[in-house]
Each structure stands twice: as C-alpha cells, then as structure tokens.
Amino acid sequence: MDFVTVDNLAEHREAAREWVDNNVRPGWAWEQYTSGTHHTPELHAQLAADGILGAGWPPAYGGSDTDPGYARAVLDAVSDAELYADGWATTNMVLRTIRNVGTEEQKERIIAAGLRGEILIALGYSEPDSGSDVAAAKTRAVRDGDEWVISGQKMFTSTAQSCSHVFVLARTNLDVPKHKGLTMFLVPTDAEGFELQPIYTLGGQRTNATFYSDVRVPDAMRIGAVDEGWRVMRVALVYERGGGGRGSAGPTLAERVATWAQSTQRTDGATYYDDPRNQERLARIAIDEEVARLLGLRVRWMNERGELPGVEGSMTKLFSSEADLRHYSELVDMLGPAGVLRPESGAAPLHGELEHHFRSTVVGTIYGGSSEIQREIIAEGRLGLPRNRPK
Ligand SMILES: Cc1cc2nc3c(=O)[nH]c(=O)nc-3n(C[C@H](O)[C@H](O)[C@H](O)COP(=O)(O)OP(=O)(O)OC[C@H]3O[C@@H](n4cnc5c(N)ncnc54)[C@H](O)[C@@H]3O)c2cc1C
C-alpha cells in the first residue's frame, strides 16, 4: 500500500479551511447538537454548488471538474469544524451503489440529481425485528404493472426527516430462502402512505421510525435486479463500513486534550497533565488514533484503486468505533465530576465535547453493523473461520 499517494491532501488544506471560513456559519454546529439532526441543508447546497459533491465523478453522471483532493480536504475541514454531513454520507453510499449496480438511465438521472444536491437519501434497512439479521426484513413490495406497492416499517431511518428518498430493502419473494427474495427501492418521502416518527438516541442524535402504507413507486426506482437486493445492499454496506478512518488535518484528540491538560489546573494545584495516569491515558489514545488513521488510509487507498474494501472496511469500522468508545470513557474519568458537564452548563471543560462524545460513541459501535457482527465478518473473511450466524 502506498501511503504517499493516499495522504496527499496537504496542498489543499489551507484552501479547504478558507472554504469553511467563508461558508460555514458559526451557529450550525450548535443547531446540529441541539436538534440532533446531523445535516445542514444550506451547507449541503453550498457543497453541491461548488462542485465538491461531484468531484471525481464522471461528467456523464453530473460530475464536476473540482479537484477530488480539494473536495476531500473541504469535507475533512467541515468535520474539523464539528459539523456532521450525514445526509451526504448516506446519499454518497447509495450513489456509489447505483454506479455499481444501477442502469445507465439511473446513473444519469439519480447520480446527477444527488451530486447537484437535489436529492438526499436515507438508508432503510433495519426493522423492529431485524437489525443484525437484516435479511429477515418483512417489509413487502408487490408488483402492480409498472409500479411496486410497498408496505411495512423500518427502524432507525436516520436523517429521513431531511431526505427526499429512503433506500428501502423490501421482500419481493416469499418462496425462496430469505437472502434470495429481497429487492432495493428508492422511495420518495413525499409519496402518499409514507410517514415518520422521531426517535432520540442516547448520543443526542435524532433518528426515525418510518412507515410505508401501500406506497407506490415506479419500477424505474428499483435499484438492481428483482430478488437481488441482498447483493445490492451488501455493496452499499461495504461503502458504509469503508467510510471510517480519520481524514482530519487538525490536531488529534490526544493532542488537543494534552494541550488542554497541560494548561489547566485541578483543585489541588497540579495540572491534569502532571498526573502520570493521565499521561498514560493520552498515550494509549495517541496509539489508537494512529492505528485507526492507518486502517482508514488503507480503505481510502483501496477505494481509489476501484476495489471494494469488504473485510478491511469492517476492521476499520470495528477498531475506530471501539477505540472512540474507550477514549471518551478514559477522558471523562480523567476529568472527574467536571467530565459530565454538558456544553449548555457553560462550565464544561473543552466545551462539553468529551461528555457529548462519551454518549455518542456508544451508538457508533451499533450502527452500520454492531461490533459483534464486524468480528464475525473478519473471522470469516480474513481468518477463514466457519460462519456461525444463521443463513
Ligand atoms: C443511532 C443509530 C442510527 C442508525 N441508523 C440506521 C439507518 O440509518 N438505517 C438503518 O437501516 N439502520 C440504522 N441503524 C440500525 C443499526 O444498523 C442496527 O441497530 C444494528 O444493525 C443492530 O441491530 P438491532 O438494533 O436490531 O440489534 P440486534 O440485531 O437485535 O442485536 C442486539 C445485540 O445482539 C448482538 N447480536 C445480534 N446478532 C448476533 C450474532 N449473530 N452474533 C453475535 N452477536 C449478535 C448484537 O451485536 C447486539 O449487541 C441505526 C442504529 C442506531 C443506534
């Protein structure tokens, strides 16, 4: 693997920070924090208008001539500004999946609309009774001429409240084993029969239950072949899990907390950094962050070579999400009682960032496939161990 080729954004970092200075409004991060909606429409529209969403895509599918390295550096800088772009993250996964499995007409129509910022797509895989065992989905799609009629319920359809479409996994065949009777559809959220209800999570993020009561979609919105939905969704999952890894150019978590700890006194007069237990904590975090960075770079490198990082994506997602969980737990311990103060208290160390992520990192080990499922994928795919989940 060539780290030089994939970690070559240095020349774009300054311009990317300028883009953020010129386009990101200071209140947006707070709005995302208080609403739990990890998507800001104005930010998304500007990213689309400046060709950042379309960078690296073929012109025939609406790609822009913006430098892909610059575009990635801008998205890193947006994340450094404590802003989530979850609407783009899920949309991008679906667009890449359509590029992989869609018809030429869908590539020209749907990908182009996504890159122009005209559509936003949420993921509708999980159901009340099927999360890890997602192939057990009960939501039905029945063909009626040139249309499909979709009925059922999805759980944790994150960002659907801001999205124009949900990428829905539905059962189209009851007479075959469960993995073989599924099909994927793009369902408009303004269709008759579509409803949603908010769900607020421990981490403060808002997600949704979505309901489909005889929702009609044209066959042109079917993604992939009939009964091939399992294969289509697995491609999308590879893009989801392979999205991990740190791309930021700013100081790492360990560096930022170390700076703060060196300049902040405890009640006994010593700084937080004087305590050798805190130095050990920060060293462990620094090591984990480097491992996560390298795993993420490998995934980026594979993506750039046009490969699908299956097991490698699972390794990155598993390691990064579990390391994040350990880090914030350690850091909240380091702060003692002040560690549980929220930003709105006005007195929270590091603006309450540690308390917030102490809660939000818990859910990171669940969505996109739980840690147990990632371990099973790695055990099977890398170590050749037998599958122990039901088929
Ligand atoms: C904040 C948040 C956002 C989400 N966003 C989305 C979204 O946008 N779209 C979407 O479709 N889904 C989304 N999800 C759903 C997520 O993918 C599922 O929660 C996840 O796959 C786990 O499924 P489950 O909740 O049904 O738990 P279950 O599958 O019931 O699992 C419960 C526990 O059992 C363990 N377990 C299950 N099966 C096995 C096994 N075979 N071996 C070992 N252990 C096992 C799991 O690891 C877990 O600890 C989101 C979830 C959260 C929390």
The ligand as an SDF file (V2000), in Angstrom:
LIG
                    3D

 53 58  0  0  0  0  0  0  0  0999 V2000
  -28.1310    5.8400   16.0960 C   0  0  0  0  0  0  0  0  0  0  0  0
  -28.4540    4.7350   15.1380 C   0  0  0  0  0  0  0  0  0  0  0  0
  -28.5990    5.0260   13.7920 C   0  0  0  0  0  0  0  0  0  0  0  0
  -28.9290    4.0280   12.8840 C   0  0  0  0  0  0  0  0  0  0  0  0
  -29.1480    4.3750   11.5800 N   0  0  0  0  0  0  0  0  0  0  0  0
  -29.6170    3.4480   10.7230 C   0  0  0  0  0  0  0  0  0  0  0  0
  -30.0080    3.8020    9.4180 C   0  0  0  0  0  0  0  0  0  0  0  0
  -29.8740    4.9590    9.0020 O   0  0  0  0  0  0  0  0  0  0  0  0
  -30.5730    2.8590    8.6160 N   0  0  0  0  0  0  0  0  0  0  0  0
  -30.7370    1.5670    9.0270 C   0  0  0  0  0  0  0  0  0  0  0  0
  -31.2470    0.7620    8.2660 O   0  0  0  0  0  0  0  0  0  0  0  0
  -30.3600    1.1820   10.2670 N   0  0  0  0  0  0  0  0  0  0  0  0
  -29.8170    2.0980   11.1240 C   0  0  0  0  0  0  0  0  0  0  0  0
  -29.4780    1.7340   12.4000 N   0  0  0  0  0  0  0  0  0  0  0  0
  -29.7330    0.3610   12.8310 C   0  0  0  0  0  0  0  0  0  0  0  0
  -28.4820   -0.4490   13.1010 C   0  0  0  0  0  0  0  0  0  0  0  0
  -27.8670   -0.8550   11.9020 O   0  0  0  0  0  0  0  0  0  0  0  0
  -28.9140   -1.6320   13.9790 C   0  0  0  0  0  0  0  0  0  0  0  0
  -29.2870   -1.0870   15.2330 O   0  0  0  0  0  0  0  0  0  0  0  0
  -27.8420   -2.6510   14.1430 C   0  0  0  0  0  0  0  0  0  0  0  0
  -27.6000   -3.3350   12.9470 O   0  0  0  0  0  0  0  0  0  0  0  0
  -28.1810   -3.6770   15.2510 C   0  0  0  0  0  0  0  0  0  0  0  0
  -29.4580   -4.1930   15.0290 O   0  0  0  0  0  0  0  0  0  0  0  0
  -30.5490   -4.2230   16.2090 P   0  0  0  0  0  0  0  0  0  0  0  0
  -30.6300   -2.8520   16.8060 O   0  0  0  0  0  0  0  0  0  0  0  0
  -31.7930   -4.8110   15.6730 O   0  0  0  0  0  0  0  0  0  0  0  0
  -29.9350   -5.1660   17.3120 O   0  0  0  0  0  0  0  0  0  0  0  0
  -29.9440   -6.7670   17.2780 P   0  0  0  0  0  0  0  0  0  0  0  0
  -29.6230   -7.2510   15.9160 O   0  0  0  0  0  0  0  0  0  0  0  0
  -31.2090   -7.2370   17.9150 O   0  0  0  0  0  0  0  0  0  0  0  0
  -28.6950   -7.0910   18.2090 O   0  0  0  0  0  0  0  0  0  0  0  0
  -28.7650   -6.9940   19.6310 C   0  0  0  0  0  0  0  0  0  0  0  0
  -27.4100   -7.4320   20.1840 C   0  0  0  0  0  0  0  0  0  0  0  0
  -27.1570   -8.8060   19.8090 O   0  0  0  0  0  0  0  0  0  0  0  0
  -25.9160   -8.9000   19.0980 C   0  0  0  0  0  0  0  0  0  0  0  0
  -26.0150   -9.8770   18.0280 N   0  0  0  0  0  0  0  0  0  0  0  0
  -27.0130   -9.9780   17.1010 C   0  0  0  0  0  0  0  0  0  0  0  0
  -26.7600  -10.9950   16.2600 N   0  0  0  0  0  0  0  0  0  0  0  0
  -25.5860  -11.5540   16.6510 C   0  0  0  0  0  0  0  0  0  0  0  0
  -24.7810  -12.6450   16.1690 C   0  0  0  0  0  0  0  0  0  0  0  0
  -25.1430  -13.3690   15.1200 N   0  0  0  0  0  0  0  0  0  0  0  0
  -23.6370  -12.9300   16.8280 N   0  0  0  0  0  0  0  0  0  0  0  0
  -23.2510  -12.2170   17.9130 C   0  0  0  0  0  0  0  0  0  0  0  0
  -23.9710  -11.1730   18.4240 N   0  0  0  0  0  0  0  0  0  0  0  0
  -25.1110  -10.8420   17.7930 C   0  0  0  0  0  0  0  0  0  0  0  0
  -25.6700   -7.5130   18.5240 C   0  0  0  0  0  0  0  0  0  0  0  0
  -24.2990   -7.2680   18.3080 O   0  0  0  0  0  0  0  0  0  0  0  0
  -26.2400   -6.6120   19.6190 C   0  0  0  0  0  0  0  0  0  0  0  0
  -25.2860   -6.4410   20.6430 O   0  0  0  0  0  0  0  0  0  0  0  0
  -29.0880    2.6970   13.3250 C   0  0  0  0  0  0  0  0  0  0  0  0
  -28.9140    2.3990   14.6820 C   0  0  0  0  0  0  0  0  0  0  0  0
  -28.6000    3.3870   15.5800 C   0  0  0  0  0  0  0  0  0  0  0  0
  -28.4410    3.0290   17.0300 C   0  0  0  0  0  0  0  0  0  0  0  0
  1  2  1  0
  2  3  1  0
  2 52  2  0
  3  4  2  0
  4  5  1  0
  4 50  1  0
  5  6  2  0
  6  7  1  0
  6 13  1  0
  7  8  2  0
  7  9  1  0
  9 10  1  0
 10 11  2  0
 10 12  1  0
 12 13  2  0
 13 14  1  0
 14 15  1  0
 14 50  1  0
 15 16  1  0
 16 17  1  0
 16 18  1  0
 18 19  1  0
 18 20  1  0
 20 21  1  0
 20 22  1  0
 22 23  1  0
 23 24  1  0
 24 25  2  0
 24 26  1  0
 24 27  1  0
 27 28  1  0
 28 29  2  0
 28 30  1  0
 28 31  1  0
 31 32  1  0
 32 33  1  0
 33 34  1  0
 33 48  1  0
 34 35  1  0
 35 36  1  0
 35 46  1  0
 36 37  1  0
 36 45  1  0
 37 38  2  0
 38 39  1  0
 39 40  1  0
 39 45  2  0
 40 41  1  0
 40 42  2  0
 42 43  1  0
 43 44  2  0
 44 45  1  0
 46 47  1  0
 46 48  1  0
 48 49  1  0
 50 51  2  0
 51 52  1  0
 52 53  1  0
M  END
$$$$
